[in-house]
Amino acid sequence: MVWFYRGAGHPEGTAVAGWGLKPSATKARNLAKRLKLPFLALEDGFLRSVGVGQSENTLALVVDDLGIYYDARQPSRLESLIAKGVLPSEACRARSLVSAWRCAGVSKYNYARSYSGKLPERYVLVADQTFGDASIAYGAASASSFDRMLECALRENPGVQVVLKVHPEVMLGRKKGHFDVLALAANERVTVLGDDVHAAGLIEHAEAVYVVTSQVGFEGVLWGKRVRTFGMPFYAGWGLTEDELPAPDRRCPVPLENLVHAALVDYSRYIDPETGERCEPERVIEWMGLQRRMRERFPDVLYAVGFSDWKKPIIEDFFQGSSVEFVRRLQHVPDGAPVIAWGLKSLEPPVGLFEFGVARGSLAQPAGQPVIRLEDAFLRSVGLGADLIRPLSWVTDQQGIYYDATRPSDLEVLLQNQAFDTPLLERAARLRERIVASGLTKYNVGSGGWKRPAGIGQVILVPGQVESDASIAYGAPEGVCSVRRNMDLLRAVREANPDAYVVYKPHPDVLAGLRIKGVGEDAALQWCDEQVVNVSMSEMLGQVDEVHVITSLAGFEALLRGKKVTCYGQPFYSGWGLTSDKAPLGRRTRRLALDELVAGCLILYPTYVSRVTRRFTSPERALDELLAWRAQGASTMPWWRKGLRLVLRFYKR
């Protein structure tokens, strides 16, 4: 139980906590003395967050009942933990943590991109700190320590370039550092780096790391680098660094595992970024590594062309790590700059106030203009995209888009060439089994029940599609696929299966009035035995024997459930030996197991963004959130969305 004391009343507790050695902690220390209670010093941990500042919650906290780690003048709990040694199992865990840290490329803060410029072939890294940083004085150093550090870096590394990393705010003149940057620019052996870049890449390729008290030195130790210190930070004095200052008598040489286990396991406490529960450092490193990988996928600046206002903040979330500039027309994009576009729409501004999701012609590939296409992924939301329900997942594609069978897409190339290892396939199997058991589908709409008719030998489900949708235009190309309309599909199924019980399920966007009915769709019962409306796709798939589609995602969802699927078009999941294909696609020559298809389509291809954190997440966590979302039940539709439906219905008359 934590009680926040505001200076009134008589607090009861077993300890008093304050923030490190800040002046604001003085009251807390005095209160602890007055109440004769232990004082606990709190500070951010060594793997704090993605971003910086008070708006970004810390994921790691250290608690010290003796001192605080950056104060070398007195003992700290961290020092005692380092000195006590580790068990063999703890040493093994420490080595695994070092490996995970390097693999994930994490640091204390993780928002900045890796340096994209050209670094010297050989260099040592020198880390400046902002003037007045408390860790400098408490680490037995001063401003003169920085001059000494740079002098030694130049002298000790002849013929090697010195890369001086200064704080970005110093380069902008907003903060003061310890070096005259303009004067250093004249030194041919010094490369001044003032960009706001991630530290891990700079450390990884450096021959040595020079610091005063910066955490960059600790990370240099984790990367196995030679680290020179010119103050007395917490990681110095243990025989793991080359120290300019003598170590306190309290510190003596120890194995690396002692430092790592003490700092990252024993001394630090962690919060799971997605559940808010206590967790272990491995979980935070894993999650932070995901953020790092996803934030580095695309160039620094992207141009999104012709998007409506409601999609703009979602696009910023799905492309966090890059700066997104929104423009209405392609001519507003600099030559050669990467463009974000929705699916295969032409690069024209939306009609009126809204986008209606109808393909308006193929997106021509501008010469020298890379295009990143966006589309809904396969586990999207609870509610319809056409109803402006925020998605949990989108896909990005730089070669085509998954529903365009006329050319390869990133997904098709992935499925054709990816080496699926055993851990990935096991993960895919668990994911598939959980999706099926929980009854999740793309939109998770429909609340009515349906029962398979008794005594029927074969039941075939035919899902309707929006006939004007690009997935038919490009996934069932004219001249290649003879069936391109819902009623043509239904009639073909009936004629090929005269004795089967055929059920037709119109597309939910059509039922909601957000898309136009297919040609002749009102006469569906002429070709089927039953038409269902307010029933979830999962409810239907669990009871039918086969699913026949043009390109509907329901075919993929049926495969997940072990159903026989017949495709009259060329959807992304056809052509891999798992479906019966009426119009085979010759490019797809590989035979896939079901979980290879699942791994490609649900793990490797989509991007998932959490509804809770607005950060990148995994498909497994996306399932958790979808289930929680669905359990909340259908929320009342806001007035503006009801109005939108009316506008769309009027527009389609």
Phi and psi in degrees as a GROMACS rama.xvg file:
@    title "Ramachandran Plot"
@    xaxis  label "Phi"
@    yaxis  label "Psi"
@TYPE xy
-111.296  129.811  VAL-2
-118.338  124.684  TRP-3
-89.1008  112.011  PHE-4
-87.7177  126.51  TYR-5
-110.192  14.7117  ARG-6
93.2185  7.15558  GLY-7
-123.852  148.017  ALA-8
77.3757  -177.968  GLY-9
-114.491  104.131  HIS-10
-70.7275  149.326  PRO-11
-118.222  137.878  GLU-12
176.562  -178.36  GLY-13
-106.105  -10.8402  THR-14
-161.686  163.162  ALA-15
-120.683  131.874  VAL-16
-113.95  145.692  ALA-17
-145.121  169.991  GLY-18
-89.9264  101.107  TRP-19
49.3436  -131.995  GLY-20
-109.668  18.7694  LEU-21
-65.9452  152.243  LYS-22
-55.5899  -30.067  PRO-23
-65.5006  -19.0974  SER-24
-84.7799  -7.70008  ALA-25
-60.7556  -43.3929  THR-26
-60.2353  -39.9146  LYS-27
-65.6283  -40.2795  ALA-28
-65.0642  -41.9586  ARG-29
-64.9445  -39.7554  ASN-30
-63.0466  -42.0113  LEU-31
-60.8167  -40.7082  ALA-32
-64.9919  -43.1912  LYS-33
-64.285  -37.7117  ARG-34
-90.8036  -0.735133  LEU-35
55.9889  45.2856  LYS-36
-117.029  153.467  LEU-37
-62.1755  148.596  PRO-38
-105.061  132.608  PHE-39
-111.264  120.43  LEU-40
-88.7963  126.13  ALA-41
-106.191  146.929  LEU-42
-154.975  161.03  GLU-43
-59.8744  144.737  ASP-44
-80.1914  -173.829  GLY-45
-88.5118  -4.31886  PHE-46
-134.214  80.2891  LEU-47
-81.8488  -55.4491  ARG-48
-169.917  177.38  SER-49
-75.3556  -60.6301  VAL-50
-96.0123  -171.847  GLY-51
-119.609  168.37  VAL-52
91.6468  170.768  GLY-53
-69.2164  -21.7665  GLN-54
-73.671  -13.3774  SER-55
-106.754  111.197  GLU-56
-63.2432  138.959  ASN-57
-76.1592  140.094  THR-58
-99.0881  -9.85379  LEU-59
-136.554  135.971  ALA-60
-134.908  138.205  LEU-61
-105.96  146.327  VAL-62
-126.856  122.137  VAL-63
-128.659  122.333  ASP-64
-97.6633  1.12212  ASP-65
-112.434  -40.9021  LEU-66
-163.07  -129.848  GLY-67
-154.797  147.504  ILE-68
-58.4892  -31.8443  TYR-69
-88.3912  0.924506  TYR-70
-100.187  98.9151  ASP-71
-78.7515  -5.30423  ALA-72
-74.8961  -20.3589  ARG-73
-142.129  162.17  GLN-74
-63.0133  153.775  PRO-75
-131.713  162.118  SER-76
-63.365  -33.7433  ARG-77
-62.471  -42.6461  LEU-78
-57.3602  -45.1222  GLU-79
-65.7591  -34.0546  SER-80
-70.0547  -38.536  LEU-81
-64.7282  -41.1843  ILE-82
-73.6118  -22.6081  ALA-83
-75.7375  -14.357  LYS-84
88.1736  173.686  GLY-85
-132.717  152.964  VAL-86
-75.5267  160.678  LEU-87
-54.4861  -40.0315  PRO-88
-66.9057  -35.163  SER-89
-70.9888  -37.5316  GLU-90
-63.2081  -40.7821  ALA-91
-63.2249  -41.8749  CYS-92
-64.1641  -40.1352  ARG-93
-61.4757  -42.2737  ALA-94
-64.4925  -37.7406  ARG-95
-65.8247  -37.106  SER-96
-65.3889  -40.6778  LEU-97
-61.0479  -44.3406  VAL-98
-62.6044  -43.4691  SER-99
-65.5983  -39.9743  ALA-100
-59.0264  -47.9513  TRP-101
-65.9942  -45.0903  ARG-102
-60.9057  -40.968  CYS-103
-78.4109  -19.479  ALA-104
64.389  40.729  GLY-105
-94.3076  168.817  VAL-106
-149.097  -173.481  SER-107
-62.0747  -48.3505  LYS-108
-112.768  147.338  TYR-109
-135.087  22.3655  ASN-110
-84.3009  -31.0019  TYR-111
-75.4296  151.105  ALA-112
-80.7714  158.264  ARG-113
-66.8784  152.117  SER-114
-65.7964  126.885  TYR-115
-101.642  -5.1691  SER-116
-79.5055  -178.208  GLY-117
-89.8196  123.052  LYS-118
-95.241  155.229  LEU-119
-58.7914  151.476  PRO-120
-61.2253  -39.0342  GLU-121
-127.68  131.284  ARG-122
-158.033  158.358  TYR-123
-112.653  147.355  VAL-124
-99.786  128.464  LEU-125
-116.207  125.62  VAL-126
-105.1  117.958  ALA-127
-81.153  166.258  ASP-128
-134.376  159.197  GLN-129
-70.1386  145.41  THR-130
-63.6757  131.948  PHE-131
89.497  2.32194  GLY-132
-54.4942  125.091  ASP-133
-59.7018  -30.5862  ALA-134
-67.0302  -17.6327  SER-135
-70.5385  -56.0264  ILE-136
-65.3343  -43.4002  ALA-137
-67.9646  -20.3608  TYR-138
-94.1832  23.4221  GLY-139
63.4902  29.4392  ALA-140
-123.243  177.86  ALA-141
-151.52  -178.008  SER-142
-60.3924  -33.9825  ALA-143
-66.7114  -20.9619  SER-144
-62.2489  -30.9474  SER-145
-71.5322  -39.3906  PHE-146
-62.3198  -43.0074  ASP-147
-62.821  -40.5361  ARG-148
-60.7065  -49.414  MET-149
-65.8081  -39.8131  LEU-150
-59.183  -45.048  GLU-151
-68.658  -38.5467  CYS-152
-60.3704  -40.3801  ALA-153
-71.3564  -42.5215  LEU-154
-72.4859  -39.1873  ARG-155
-80.7582  -9.14977  GLU-156
-130.744  63.2796  ASN-157
-62.324  138.452  PRO-158
78.1533  2.87326  GLY-159
-115.977  135.612  VAL-160
-71.5957  146.3  GLN-161
-104.077  118.099  VAL-162
-97.0055  113.287  VAL-163
-97.3495  113.334  LEU-164
-92.5644  111.991  LYS-165
-107.651  159.821  VAL-166
-67.4353  137.028  HIS-167
-55.8076  -34.7477  PRO-168
-66.5805  -26.8712  GLU-169
-68.5173  -43.03  VAL-170
-62.8907  -31.1767  MET-171
-85.9922  -3.0775  LEU-172
79.6443  11.1476  GLY-173
-88.079  -25.0465  ARG-174
-132.449  163.968  LYS-175
-105.105  135.97  LYS-176
-106.501  -158.085  GLY-177
-111.768  5.79737  HIS-178
-130.078  151.888  PHE-179
-86.0306  96.5112  ASP-180
-61.8775  -39.1433  VAL-181
-64.759  -40.8715  LEU-182
-66.0806  -40.4425  ALA-183
-67.0877  -26.2053  LEU-184
-61.3015  -23.1093  ALA-185
-82.2765  -10.6013  ALA-186
-87.6588  114.598  ASN-187
-65.0216  -19.9485  GLU-188
-89.7579  -4.1869  ARG-189
-113.589  125.108  VAL-190
-105.443  113.618  THR-191
-87.5387  121.94  VAL-192
-114.062  107.142  LEU-193
-109.451  4.5393  GLY-194
-69.2776  150.021  ASP-195
-81.9351  87.0131  ASP-196
-123.042  160.065  VAL-197
-72.1859  139.993  HIS-198
-75.2612  -29.0732  ALA-199
-58.0963  -44.9435  ALA-200
-65.7612  -36.0956  GLY-201
-65.8926  -40.9728  LEU-202
-68.2496  -43.951  ILE-203
-55.9867  -39.5597  GLU-204
-98.814  1.17848  HIS-205
-80.146  149.866  ALA-206
-81.0309  -27.2965  GLU-207
-157.274  161.814  ALA-208
-125.948  128.529  VAL-209
-113.575  125.684  TYR-210
-140.789  163.885  VAL-211
-95.204  -70.6017  VAL-212
-134.561  6.62863  THR-213
-59.1538  146.902  SER-214
-64.0337  -17.3463  GLN-215
-54.2294  -32.0851  VAL-216
-66.6841  -42.0222  GLY-217
-60.4457  -42.6683  PHE-218
-68.3255  -32.5757  GLU-219
-61.4705  -39.8761  GLY-220
-61.8604  -43.4385  VAL-221
-62.1978  -32.2594  LEU-222
-84.1396  1.33867  TRP-223
75.9266  24.4322  GLY-224
-89.9544  157.236  LYS-225
-72.393  121.496  ARG-226
-117.619  124.238  VAL-227
-104.917  127.554  ARG-228
-114.679  145.082  THR-229
-122.697  11.6371  PHE-230
-131.672  -157.384  GLY-231
-129.823  70.073  MET-232
-69.2903  171.883  PRO-233
-61.3249  -26.4979  PHE-234
-91.7549  -2.6984  TYR-235
-90.4091  161.504  ALA-236
83.5035  7.1285  GLY-237
-110.553  10.3829  TRP-238
81.8633  8.07083  GLY-239
-102.642  -9.94239  LEU-240
-132.725  162.622  THR-241
-98.7307  109.518  GLU-242
-106.163  133.484  ASP-243
-73.4699  -32.3309  GLU-244
-100.026  150.281  LEU-245
-69.4188  143.181  PRO-246
-77.1013  149.057  ALA-247
-58.6335  151.265  PRO-248
-58.255  -22.4287  ASP-249
-67.8194  -20.1745  ARG-250
-105.914  137.492  ARG-251
-144.113  161.713  CYS-252
-57.0139  135.673  PRO-253
-139.495  160.86  VAL-254
-67.1876  156.607  PRO-255
-55.1467  -37.6357  LEU-256
-58.731  -33.3157  GLU-257
-61.4075  -49.0642  ASN-258
-62.3145  -46.3746  LEU-259
-65.6687  -48.5744  VAL-260
-65.4331  -40.6051  HIS-261
-64.1552  -47.4156  ALA-262
-73.2885  -42.5162  ALA-263
-95.4621  -21.1397  LEU-264
-111.575  -60.211  VAL-265
-73.0179  -38.5862  ASP-266
-88.3926  -29.6793  TYR-267
-100.848  148.213  SER-268
-120.184  144.273  ARG-269
-126.905  149.977  TYR-270
-115.853  130.336  ILE-271
-63.1783  124.388  ASP-272
-64.9694  -17.7855  PRO-273
-108.689  -25.4294  GLU-274
-108.054  -19.3594  THR-275
77.9807  4.59361  GLY-276
-91.3977  159.574  GLU-277
-60.1848  142.954  ARG-278
-147.088  -177.611  CYS-279
-101.838  162.008  GLU-280
-60.4028  -31.0524  PRO-281
-58.8928  -38.3913  GLU-282
-66.5196  -42.241  ARG-283
-68.6535  -40.194  VAL-284
-62.0711  -43.9414  ILE-285
-59.4613  -48.1853  GLU-286
-66.2018  -42.1841  TRP-287
-66.4981  -35.6998  MET-288
-62.2719  -38.647  GLY-289
-60.8648  -44.1373  LEU-290
-60.7724  -43.8596  GLN-291
-60.5314  -48.5493  ARG-292
-62.2449  -44.8384  ARG-293
-70.5915  -33.5122  MET-294
-73.4512  -16.1498  ARG-295
-99.3023  3.34538  GLU-296
-68.2981  -34.5392  ARG-297
-120.901  164.896  PHE-298
-61.6267  168.008  PRO-299
-56.6188  -43.6917  ASP-300
-122.45  130.871  VAL-301
-124.986  153.419  LEU-302
-118.393  119.562  TYR-303
-98.9399  121.909  ALA-304
-105.844  123.583  VAL-305
73.283  30.7116  GLY-306
-93.9132  145.015  PHE-307
-73.7214  162.033  SER-308
-62.0528  -34.9554  ASP-309
-67.9888  -25.2025  TRP-310
-84.1154  -18.2229  LYS-311
-60.3255  -49.6866  LYS-312
-65.2832  -28.8486  PRO-313
-68.7761  -41.9529  ILE-314
-61.4365  -41.6207  ILE-315
-61.2515  -37.331  GLU-316
-67.7429  -43.0411  ASP-317
-74.8305  -16.2964  PHE-318
-117.529  25.7234  PHE-319
-60.5735  141.909  GLN-320
106.541  -23.5261  GLY-321
-117.485  154.032  SER-322
-91.5476  125.586  SER-323
-105.531  123.011  VAL-324
-101.76  126.408  GLU-325
-97.2208  124.586  PHE-326
-130.879  159.857  VAL-327
-90.5121  -27.127  ARG-328
-134.944  154.408  ARG-329
-61.1359  -32.9131  LEU-330
-67.3214  -11.0174  GLN-331
-87.6596  0.583862  HIS-332
-98.277  131.523  VAL-333
-59.8197  148.987  PRO-334
-56.9432  132.31  ASP-335
82.6195  -6.87153  GLY-336
-77.026  144.903  ALA-337
-70.6847  140.056  PRO-338
-114.836  136.316  VAL-339
-99.5811  130.186  ILE-340
-136.404  153.636  ALA-341
-86.5183  113.626  TRP-342
53.3495  -130.955  GLY-343
-110.344  23.6842  LEU-344
-68.2841  150.881  LYS-345
-68.7068  156.087  SER-346
-83.1326  64.6735  LEU-347
-118.518  152.75  GLU-348
-65.384  152.523  PRO-349
-62.1456  153.525  PRO-350
-73.0924  125.597  VAL-351
58.6891  -133.095  GLY-352
-91.3295  -16.0244  LEU-353
-124.714  157.899  PHE-354
-99.8993  139.08  GLU-355
-107.953  2.53265  PHE-356
74.3623  9.27976  GLY-357
-96.2956  129.437  VAL-358
-60.7512  131.465  ALA-359
-113.437  35.474  ARG-360
108.601  151.715  GLY-361
-66.941  144.662  SER-362
-75.5348  110.514  LEU-363
-68.5741  141.613  ALA-364
-83.5246  106.851  GLN-365
-63.6886  144.03  PRO-366
-59.7309  123.722  ALA-367
70.4447  11.918  GLY-368
-113.118  99.5336  GLN-369
-65.6058  137.964  PRO-370
-119.287  130.733  VAL-371
-108.549  116.214  ILE-372
-96.4398  138.682  ARG-373
-109.724  146.443  LEU-374
-158.188  160.896  GLU-375
-60.2415  141.008  ASP-376
-91.0767  -164.786  ALA-377
-98.9114  -9.77289  PHE-378
-128.503  91.4762  LEU-379
-98.1901  -55.3883  ARG-380
-169.522  179.301  SER-381
-109.872  93.9491  VAL-382
128.004  165.109  GLY-383
-87.5047  142.329  LEU-384
-62.0807  -36.9074  GLY-385
-66.7558  -16.6062  ALA-386
-90.6228  9.94056  ASP-387
62.9022  37.7127  LEU-388
-83.2915  127.733  ILE-389
-62.0212  135.13  ARG-390
-85.6242  151.93  PRO-391
-89.981  -21.4456  LEU-392
-145.537  141.145  SER-393
-130.796  165.637  TRP-394
-114.721  149.783  VAL-395
-119.991  140.57  THR-396
-142.964  128.281  ASP-397
-105.529  0.932167  GLN-398
-111.788  -34.8106  GLN-399
-164.987  -130.279  GLY-400
-156.943  150.287  ILE-401
-58.0852  -30.2295  TYR-402
-88.7778  -0.676342  TYR-403
-94.0349  102.205  ASP-404
-82.6745  -4.95581  ALA-405
-77.4682  -12.3639  THR-406
-154.57  161.701  ARG-407
-66.3526  152.009  PRO-408
-121.567  170.037  SER-409
-57.1791  -39.115  ASP-410
-65.9561  -44.7806  LEU-411
-62.223  -43.0481  GLU-412
-63.9553  -39.9984  VAL-413
-61.313  -49.8641  LEU-414
-65.4354  -31.036  LEU-415
-75.1836  -28.8115  GLN-416
-124.853  -16.3808  ASN-417
-64.294  137.145  GLN-418
-89.4974  112.361  ALA-419
-93.5044  107.991  PHE-420
-82.2743  170.864  ASP-421
-61.631  -46.6016  THR-422
-58.8779  -37.9176  PRO-423
-66.4385  -41.9386  LEU-424
-67.9222  -37.1726  LEU-425
-64.7723  -39.8236  GLU-426
-63.1943  -42.9086  ARG-427
-62.2926  -40.2716  ALA-428
-64.1999  -43.1534  ALA-429
-62.4895  -41.8803  ARG-430
-63.6463  -46.6383  LEU-431
-60.3878  -47.1536  ARG-432
-62.3042  -36.6202  GLU-433
-72.2617  -38.1271  ARG-434
-60.2777  -46.9743  ILE-435
-64.7429  -46.0366  VAL-436
-63.4612  -32.6972  ALA-437
-91.2464  -8.35148  SER-438
72.6448  29.2234  GLY-439
-85.0368  144.831  LEU-440
-136.028  -165.07  THR-441
-65.9156  -51.6884  LYS-442
-105.333  -23.3498  TYR-443
55.9394  51.0422  ASN-444
-116.461  162.773  VAL-445
99.3121  125.352  GLY-446
-121.546  -5.87722  SER-447
-78.4989  164.474  GLY-448
-102.017  162.594  GLY-449
-149.666  138.907  TRP-450
-119.848  133.603  LYS-451
-63.7949  131.03  ARG-452
-58.6959  138.217  PRO-453
-69.1372  143.626  ALA-454
77.256  9.34572  GLY-455
-92.3455  130.905  ILE-456
-78.5761  -40.081  GLY-457
-137.082  124.529  GLN-458
-117.058  125.857  VAL-459
-116.517  128.779  ILE-460
-97.9455  132.199  LEU-461
-119.174  104.246  VAL-462
-81.0182  132.939  PRO-463
-78.4956  157.16  GLY-464
-126.983  166.088  GLN-465
-77.9829  112.911  VAL-466
-67.2186  -22.2668  GLU-467
-87.4151  1.91877  SER-468
-72.9988  148.676  ASP-469
-64.3004  -24.7562  ALA-470
-65.6193  -25.482  SER-471
-85.613  -43.99  ILE-472
-57.3874  -39.7947  ALA-473
-107.05  -18.2885  TYR-474
-96.17  -10.9659  GLY-475
-137.2  68.8048  ALA-476
-58.4397  140.368  PRO-477
-62.8545  136.37  GLU-478
90.4359  -16.1347  GLY-479
-108.157  -43.0853  VAL-480
-112.01  126.531  CYS-481
-82.0283  -20.3787  SER-482
-107.655  114.225  VAL-483
-135.704  5.01251  ARG-484
-128.548  153.21  ARG-485
-59.0131  -44.7103  ASN-486
-73.2792  -28.691  MET-487
-66.5502  -38.3273  ASP-488
-64.5808  -48.0366  LEU-489
-61.6601  -42.0501  LEU-490
-65.1423  -41.159  ARG-491
-64.1747  -38.7645  ALA-492
-65.6048  -44.2334  VAL-493
-63.0409  -44.267  ARG-494
-67.2113  -34.0055  GLU-495
-81.4295  -18.5915  ALA-496
-135.863  66.5561  ASN-497
-63.0012  -24.3754  PRO-498
-98.3434  -2.94599  ASP-499
-81.14  158.229  ALA-500
-92.4812  110.985  TYR-501
-102.538  125.889  VAL-502
-113.887  129.735  VAL-503
-107.223  131.916  TYR-504
-121.143  105.956  LYS-505
-61.1149  156.269  PRO-506
-65.9822  138.211  HIS-507
-61.7158  -30.1423  PRO-508
-64.9392  -36.1609  ASP-509
-68.8676  -43.9472  VAL-510
-62.7221  -32.3176  LEU-511
-80.8238  -5.20144  ALA-512
80.6735  14.3048  GLY-513
-94.4009  -11.5748  LEU-514
-139.121  157.771  ARG-515
-76.5273  141.433  ILE-516
-62.5988  154.832  LYS-517
-72.6539  164.342  GLY-518
-62.4197  123.847  VAL-519
72.4321  13.488  GLY-520
-66.9023  -24.4704  GLU-521
-64.8961  -19.0987  ASP-522
-100.751  25.7642  ALA-523
-57.5612  -36.2182  ALA-524
-66.172  -11.4329  LEU-525
-66.8203  -26.3957  GLN-526
-116.542  -1.46392  TRP-527
-133.815  168.58  CYS-528
-90.1177  -23.9308  ASP-529
-157.925  145.815  GLU-530
-119.264  129.021  GLN-531
-112.985  149.11  VAL-532
-122.061  -79.0518  VAL-533
-84.2802  58.2944  ASN-534
-129.471  135.363  VAL-535
-68.1941  150.598  SER-536
-62.0546  -37.3932  MET-537
-61.7896  -40.746  SER-538
-60.0106  -40.9405  GLU-539
-71.0656  -45.9715  MET-540
-63.653  -28.5438  LEU-541
-70.5007  -12.8832  GLY-542
-121.414  -8.13477  GLN-543
-97.1076  166.878  VAL-544
-96.6673  -37.256  ASP-545
-138.562  158.251  GLU-546
-130.259  128.499  VAL-547
-114.747  128.787  HIS-548
-136.01  163.108  VAL-549
-83.9721  -70.5374  ILE-550
-138.213  9.37187  THR-551
-54.6444  141.691  SER-552
-62.3164  -20.1188  LEU-553
-56.849  -28.2193  ALA-554
-65.2985  -41.3796  GLY-555
-65.5419  -42.6241  PHE-556
-65.069  -30.8575  GLU-557
-70.4614  -38.823  ALA-558
-60.0127  -39.6944  LEU-559
-57.638  -29.6154  LEU-560
-98.3389  11.5341  ARG-561
75.9735  21.042  GLY-562
-89.1708  155.246  LYS-563
-76.6596  132.251  LYS-564
-126.589  130.786  VAL-565
-114.28  128.591  THR-566
-112.679  128.27  CYS-567
-96.7716  -16.1362  TYR-568
-107.705  -156.032  GLY-569
-127.944  62.7889  GLN-570
-66.8926  167.328  PRO-571
-59.9482  -25.5997  PHE-572
-93.3605  -0.919902  TYR-573
-91.3716  162.384  SER-574
86.1315  3.54512  GLY-575
-109.567  12.3013  TRP-576
88.7149  7.02412  GLY-577
-106.231  -11.0507  LEU-578
-127.648  161.416  THR-579
-92.5903  118.249  SER-580
-110.884  122.048  ASP-581
-79.3954  -21.8155  LYS-582
-134.772  77.1208  ALA-583
-58.8303  148.457  PRO-584
-109.18  113.775  LEU-585
-63.4791  -26.1104  GLY-586
-65.7269  -28.6278  ARG-587
-88.2504  96.4242  ARG-588
-106.43  -10.6257  THR-589
-85.2625  141.89  ARG-590
-97.7299  122.053  ARG-591
-107.117  145.69  LEU-592
-77.7884  158.118  ALA-593
-56.9265  -43.7291  LEU-594
-74.5758  -18.7993  ASP-595
-69.1469  -42.2434  GLU-596
-61.6612  -43.6219  LEU-597
-62.5241  -44.6273  VAL-598
-59.5416  -44.3771  ALA-599
-67.5659  -44.5968  GLY-600
-82.0924  -29.7902  CYS-601
-112.106  -17.9487  LEU-602
-110.045  -51.8435  ILE-603
-86.2469  -31.5699  LEU-604
-87.6173  -43.8485  TYR-605
-80.1339  166.147  PRO-606
-115.179  129.946  THR-607
-112.753  134.162  TYR-608
-125.288  127.447  VAL-609
-67.8106  140.149  SER-610
-71.8501  -22.6344  ARG-611
-86.2372  -50.7215  VAL-612
-98.0477  -17.7941  THR-613
61.652  21.1908  ARG-614
-109.334  166.808  ARG-615
-61.6649  146.544  PHE-616
-142.195  178.794  THR-617
-95.7201  161.487  SER-618
-61.398  -32.1531  PRO-619
-65.4432  -43.5614  GLU-620
-69.059  -35.1427  ARG-621
-59.9143  -37.847  ALA-622
-62.2743  -43.5888  LEU-623
-55.6871  -45.6257  ASP-624
-70.95  -36.4145  GLU-625
-63.3812  -41.3344  LEU-626
-65.4587  -42.1898  LEU-627
-65.436  -38.5325  ALA-628
-63.1737  -47.7187  TRP-629
-63.8412  -37.2876  ARG-630
-66.0382  -23.5797  ALA-631
-67.7771  -19.4745  GLN-632
83.3849  169.972  GLY-633
-68.774  123.267  ALA-634
-82.3275  159.319  SER-635
-66.4217  129.104  THR-636
-68.9245  125.936  MET-637
-65.0495  159.968  PRO-638
-60.2682  -36.4566  TRP-639
-69.1908  -29.8244  TRP-640
-75.6796  -35.9755  ARG-641
-61.3952  -41.9138  LYS-642
-62.9936  -38.6727  GLY-643
-61.5005  -42.472  LEU-644
-59.8475  -42.6852  ARG-645
-62.6839  -42.5131  LEU-646
-62.2395  -44.2549  VAL-647
-65.1885  -39.4688  LEU-648
-63.8662  -41.2396  ARG-649
-65.5389  -40.8687  PHE-650
-61.5141  -31.1172  TYR-651
-88.8293  -0.940672  LYS-652
